[in-house]
Amino acid sequence: MADAVAAGDIASNRPAPAGRLRLRRRDTGMALLVAPLLLFVSLTVLWPVAQFLYRAVDNLALHEGFAATAAALSEWSPEKGQPDEAAFAALLSDLARVEAERGAGALAGRVNQMLPGTRTTIIKTARMAEAGVAPPVREAVLAEIPAWERPELWSLIKNANGRFTDFYLLASVDLERRADGSIAGVAPDKAIFLDVLGRTVTISLTVTVLCVLLALPVAHVIDAASPRMRLILLGLVLFPLWTSLLVRTVAWIILLRGDGPANSALLWLDLAEEPLRLVYTRSSLIVTMVQVLLPLMILPILSILQRTPKTFMRAAASLGATWWQAWRRVHLPMILPGILTGSGVVFVFALGYYITPALIGGPREQMLSSFIVFYTDKTLNWGLAAALSMQLLVLLAGSALLIVLLRKVGARAA
């Protein structure tokens, strides 16, 4: 009977029960070895990032701060004019409670993010509510704080009834929710984020394409060089990676500034009559990013080249193919995985770059990461910063998916 079971396992290419048990124990042991790393990554990376991104939809402050007011406005709409006495009474009740909890400043700041110019209105009303207002409170509030005549302020409070909000996600793509609940584009003078997103993608794609064009010949030269020369060339490629990114960026500023070596050489050669504006432009930004990211493109291509047989090109040439035909139809498909890997790495790094655009790029050449830092550090608008970060996350996920699809297509074509 045991021989029959063993024969059946062999016939079906399955390991015997003892072998399956050993494999299960090995997998369990490997899982236990990896578990501390997974726990560490989850606690130090995944959880903090998830908490930050959650702020893009978090509406707890307004939901709790204006709970009674939002309920009193359930049947109100902007077309009806000013809310009734009950809504004003609920507003004072909510703000008196918030002021007693010392949360009026935070609530006012959150409202001001959604409707600029309302911070003082909320704080003054909260102090007024804490001091007490004799009825009728509607006339007293409007007489003291006329800003409550604005229907958009009441609409904001009414729409804050939910636990979550789409305000920041809409704002990150230049959209807004109107007082009647419809979604429309913001005013042209406020529409900036789609331009920033397009600029970020354009610069990143340009840098990636230039890195591919420059890395291919360099990788081929390194691969064809003698062992000693190969080490020297590889050291030159790796040397920038051993230097601080900040140092390399500042070096480019010194090189390209008005009295720097580049302009001095142009003036000495009579190629320019006066110093040119070479720094704080998109061109200088792209050149600097290419120089910084080029090693990350060369290394994946070189690793594939070193595993590619050199006889295939000669075989294609012996069959009558020109050099270009042999390279395009034989050699390129074999090194395509390295090109795609390097392109993915360079594009992802370029999307999230902050130091280089902040120092080299001009005010109109700032990328998405600069705005994320601005809203996180300067204005403390973490909701909008998280929404912009979600844009980067979507771009990264889309880029990874595209690379996987391209590699599958390349593998099938090969």
C-alpha positions in Angstrom: 0.0 0.0 0.0 2.8 2.4 0.9 4.5 1.5 -2.4 1.3 2.4 -4.3 1.1 5.8 -2.5 4.7 6.5 -3.3 4.2 5.4 -6.9 1.2 7.7 -7.1 3.2 10.6 -5.7 6.0 10.0 -8.2 3.5 9.7 -11.1 1.9 13.0 -10.2 5.2 14.7 -9.7 4.3 15.5 -6.1 6.6 15.0 -3.2 5.9 12.2 -0.7 4.2 13.2 2.6 7.5 13.3 4.4 8.9 15.6 1.7 5.8 17.9 1.9 6.3 18.1 5.6 9.9 19.1 5.2 8.9 21.7 2.7 6.3 23.1 5.0 8.7 23.3 7.9 11.3 25.0 5.7 8.6 27.6 4.5 7.6 28.1 8.1 11.2 28.7 9.2 11.8 31.2 6.4 8.6 33.0 7.3 9.7 33.3 10.9 13.1 34.7 9.7 11.4 37.3 7.6 8.7 38.2 10.1 10.9 40.7 12.1 11.7 42.6 8.9 8.1 42.7 7.9 7.1 43.9 11.3 9.8 46.6 11.3 8.8 47.8 7.8 5.1 47.8 8.8 5.7 49.9 11.9 8.2 52.3 10.5 7.0 52.7 6.9 3.6 51.3 6.0 1.8 52.5 9.2 3.1 56.1 9.2 2.5 56.5 5.5 -1.0 55.1 5.8 -1.7 57.5 8.7 -0.4 60.5 6.7 -2.4 59.5 3.6 -5.5 59.1 5.7 -5.5 62.8 6.4 -6.5 63.4 2.7 -10.0 62.2 3.6 -10.2 62.7 7.4 -13.0 65.0 8.4 -13.2 64.2 12.1 -12.4 67.8 13.3 -15.3 69.3 11.4 -17.6 66.3 11.9 -17.3 66.6 15.7 -16.9 70.3 15.8 -20.1 71.2 14.0 -22.2 68.1 14.8 -25.3 70.0 16.1 -25.0 72.8 13.4 -24.8 70.3 10.5 -27.9 68.5 11.9 -29.8 71.8 12.1 -28.9 72.6 8.5 -30.1 69.2 7.1 -33.1 70.9 5.5 -31.4 74.2 4.6 -30.0 75.1 1.1 -28.3 78.3 -0.1 -31.4 79.2 -2.1 -33.3 79.7 1.1 -31.1 82.5 2.3 -29.9 82.8 5.9 -30.4 79.8 8.2 -33.0 80.1 10.9 -32.7 80.8 14.6 -32.2 77.1 15.4 -29.1 76.9 13.2 -27.5 79.9 14.8 -28.3 78.5 18.3 -26.7 75.2 17.3 -23.7 77.0 15.9 -23.1 78.8 19.2 -23.6 75.6 21.2 -21.0 73.8 19.1 -18.4 76.6 19.2 -19.0 77.1 23.0 -18.2 73.4 23.5 -15.1 73.5 21.2 -13.8 76.7 23.0 -14.2 75.1 26.4 -12.1 72.2 25.1 -9.5 74.6 23.8 -10.0 73.4 20.3 -11.3 76.6 18.6 -7.9 77.5 17.1 -7.5 74.0 15.4 -11.1 74.0 14.2 -10.7 77.6 12.8 -7.5 76.6 11.0 -9.2 73.6 9.4 -12.1 75.7 8.2 -9.7 78.3 6.9 -8.0 75.6 4.8 -11.3 74.9 3.1 -12.5 78.5 2.9 -9.7 81.1 3.2 -10.4 84.1 5.3 -12.6 82.4 7.9 -10.2 81.8 10.7 -10.9 85.0 12.5 -14.7 84.5 12.0 -14.6 81.1 13.7 -12.4 82.3 16.6 -14.5 85.4 17.3 -17.7 83.4 17.2 -16.3 80.8 19.5 -15.3 83.5 22.0 -18.7 85.1 21.6 -20.4 81.8 22.2 -18.4 81.1 25.4 -19.3 84.5 26.8 -23.0 83.8 26.1 -25.5 85.4 23.8 -29.0 86.4 24.7 -31.7 85.4 22.2 -32.5 86.1 19.5 -29.0 84.9 18.7 -29.3 85.2 15.0 -29.5 89.0 15.0 -26.8 89.2 17.7 -24.4 87.1 15.7 -25.0 88.8 12.4 -24.7 92.2 14.0 -21.4 91.3 15.6 -19.9 89.1 12.8 -21.3 89.9 9.4 -19.2 87.1 7.8 -22.0 84.6 8.7 -24.1 86.1 5.9 -21.9 84.1 3.4 -23.9 81.1 2.2 -20.7 79.2 1.3 -19.7 79.2 5.0 -22.9 77.5 5.9 -22.6 75.1 3.0 -19.2 74.1 4.2 -20.6 73.3 7.7 -23.5 71.4 6.2 -21.3 69.3 4.0 -19.0 68.6 7.0 -21.6 66.2 8.4 -19.8 63.2 7.1 -16.9 61.4 8.8 -14.9 61.7 5.6 -14.4 64.5 3.1 -13.4 64.7 -0.6 -12.3 68.3 -0.3 -8.6 67.8 -0.4 -8.7 65.1 -3.1 -10.8 67.4 -5.3 -8.5 70.4 -4.6 -5.5 68.4 -5.6 -6.9 68.1 -9.1 -8.2 71.7 -9.3 -11.8 70.8 -8.5 -14.2 72.0 -5.8 -17.6 71.2 -4.4 -20.0 74.1 -4.9 -22.6 75.3 -2.4 -25.3 73.2 -4.1 -23.1 70.0 -3.8 -22.1 69.9 -7.5 -18.4 69.5 -8.5 -16.8 72.0 -10.8 -13.4 73.4 -11.7 -11.8 76.1 -9.5 -11.2 79.6 -10.8 -8.4 79.8 -13.4 -6.3 81.9 -11.0 -6.5 79.1 -8.4 -5.9 76.1 -10.8 -2.3 75.1 -10.2 -2.0 71.5 -9.3 -2.8 69.9 -12.7 -0.1 72.1 -14.2 2.3 71.0 -11.4 1.4 67.3 -12.0 1.9 67.7 -15.8 5.2 69.4 -15.2 6.4 66.7 -12.8 5.5 63.9 -15.3 7.0 65.8 -18.3 10.3 66.5 -16.5 10.5 62.9 -15.2 9.9 61.4 -18.6 12.4 63.7 -20.2 15.0 62.8 -17.7 14.3 59.1 -18.2 14.6 59.3 -22.0 17.8 61.2 -21.8 19.2 58.7 -19.3 18.4 55.8 -21.7 20.1 57.6 -24.6 23.2 58.3 -22.6 23.4 55.1 -20.7 23.2 52.7 -23.7 26.6 53.7 -25.3 28.3 54.0 -21.9 27.1 50.6 -20.8 28.3 49.1 -24.2 31.7 50.7 -23.8 32.1 49.4 -20.3 31.0 45.9 -21.3 33.5 45.9 -24.3 36.4 47.3 -22.3 39.3 45.2 -20.9 38.9 44.0 -17.3 41.2 46.8 -15.9 39.6 49.5 -17.9 36.2 48.2 -17.0 36.9 48.6 -13.3 38.1 52.2 -13.9 35.0 53.1 -16.0 32.7 51.5 -13.5 34.3 53.4 -10.7 33.7 56.6 -12.6 30.1 55.7 -13.0 29.7 54.8 -9.3 31.6 57.8 -7.9 28.7 60.2 -8.1 26.6 57.8 -6.0 29.3 58.1 -3.3 28.9 61.8 -3.2 26.1 63.6 -1.3 23.1 64.6 -3.5 23.2 68.1 -1.9 26.9 68.5 -2.7 26.3 67.5 -6.3 23.4 69.9 -6.7 25.3 72.8 -5.2 28.2 72.0 -7.5 25.9 72.5 -10.5 24.7 75.9 -9.1 28.3 77.0 -8.8 29.1 75.7 -12.3 26.1 77.4 -14.0 25.7 80.7 -12.1 26.4 84.0 -13.7 30.1 84.2 -12.6 30.6 80.5 -12.8 33.0 78.4 -15.0 30.3 77.8 -17.7 29.6 81.5 -18.3 33.3 82.4 -18.0 34.1 79.9 -20.7 31.4 81.2 -23.0 32.6 84.8 -22.5 36.3 83.9 -23.1 35.4 82.0 -26.3 33.3 85.0 -27.5 30.2 82.8 -27.7 28.2 85.2 -25.5 28.4 88.9 -25.0 27.1 88.8 -21.4 26.6 86.1 -18.8 23.7 83.8 -19.7 20.9 82.7 -17.3 21.9 79.0 -17.1 20.7 78.2 -13.6 17.2 78.2 -12.2 15.7 77.1 -15.5 14.1 73.9 -16.7 17.1 73.1 -18.8 19.5 73.3 -15.9 17.1 71.2 -13.8 16.9 68.5 -16.4 20.7 68.4 -16.9 21.3 68.2 -13.2 18.8 65.4 -12.7 20.2 63.4 -15.6 23.7 63.7 -14.2 22.4 62.5 -10.8 20.3 59.6 -12.0 22.4 58.4 -14.9 24.3 55.7 -12.9 20.9 54.2 -11.9 20.2 53.7 -15.6 23.7 52.4 -16.5 24.0 49.7 -13.9 20.8 47.7 -14.9 21.7 47.8 -18.6 25.3 46.8 -17.9 24.2 43.8 -15.8 22.1 42.5 -18.7 24.8 43.2 -21.2 27.3 41.1 -19.2 25.0 38.1 -19.4 24.2 38.6 -23.1 26.1 36.4 -25.6 28.3 38.4 -27.9 28.0 35.9 -30.8 24.4 36.8 -31.6 25.2 40.0 -33.3 28.0 38.4 -35.3 25.6 35.6 -36.3 23.0 38.1 -37.5 25.6 39.9 -39.5 26.7 36.7 -41.1 23.2 36.1 -42.2 23.1 39.4 -44.1 21.7 41.8 -41.5 23.2 45.3 -41.2 24.5 46.5 -37.9 21.3 48.5 -37.2 19.1 45.6 -38.1 21.1 43.2 -35.9 21.1 45.6 -33.0 17.4 46.4 -33.3 16.0 42.9 -33.9 18.5 40.7 -32.0 20.4 42.7 -29.4 17.7 45.2 -28.3 15.1 42.6 -27.3 17.8 40.9 -25.1 18.8 44.0 -23.2 15.2 45.4 -23.1 14.6 44.1 -19.5 17.6 46.1 -18.3 16.3 49.3 -20.1 12.9 48.8 -18.6 14.3 48.2 -15.1 16.5 51.3 -15.3 13.7 53.4 -16.7 11.4 52.4 -13.9 14.0 53.2 -11.3 15.0 56.6 -12.8 11.4 57.6 -13.4 10.3 56.8 -9.9 13.3 58.7 -8.4 12.6 61.6 -10.6 9.0 61.8 -9.7 9.8 62.2 -6.0 12.8 64.5 -6.3 12.8 67.5 -3.9 16.3 68.8 -3.2 17.4 69.2 -6.9 14.2 71.0 -8.1 14.1 73.1 -5.0 17.7 74.3 -5.5 18.2 74.3 -9.3 14.7 74.8 -10.6 13.2 78.3 -10.8 9.9 79.2 -9.1 8.0 78.0 -12.1 9.8 74.7 -12.4 9.0 73.3 -8.9 7.8 69.7 -9.0 5.0 68.0 -7.0 7.3 67.1 -4.1 8.1 70.8 -3.4 4.4 71.5 -2.9 4.0 68.5 -0.6 6.8 69.9 1.5 5.3 73.4 1.4 1.9 72.3 2.6 3.4 70.0 5.2 6.0 72.3 6.7 4.9 75.9 5.9 1.1 76.1 5.9 0.6 72.9 8.0 -2.2 71.9 5.5 -1.5 68.1 5.9 -4.8 67.2 4.2 -3.8 68.8 0.9 -0.2 67.5 1.3 -1.6 64.0 1.8 -3.9 64.4 -1.3 -0.9 65.5 -3.4 1.1 62.5 -2.0 -1.7 60.2 -3.2 -1.1 61.6 -6.7 2.5 60.5 -6.5 1.4 57.1 -5.1 -0.9 56.6 -8.1 1.8 57.7 -10.5 4.2 55.2 -8.9 1.7 52.4 -9.0 0.8 53.2 -12.6 4.5 53.3 -13.6 5.1 49.9 -11.9 2.2 48.4 -13.7 3.3 49.8 -17.0 6.8 48.4 -16.6 5.4 44.9 -15.7 3.2 45.0 -18.8 6.1 46.2 -21.1 8.3 43.4 -19.7 5.6 40.8 -20.5 5.1 42.2 -24.0 8.9 42.2 -24.5 9.2 38.6 -23.2 6.5 37.4 -25.6 8.0 39.3 -28.5 11.4 37.7 -27.8 
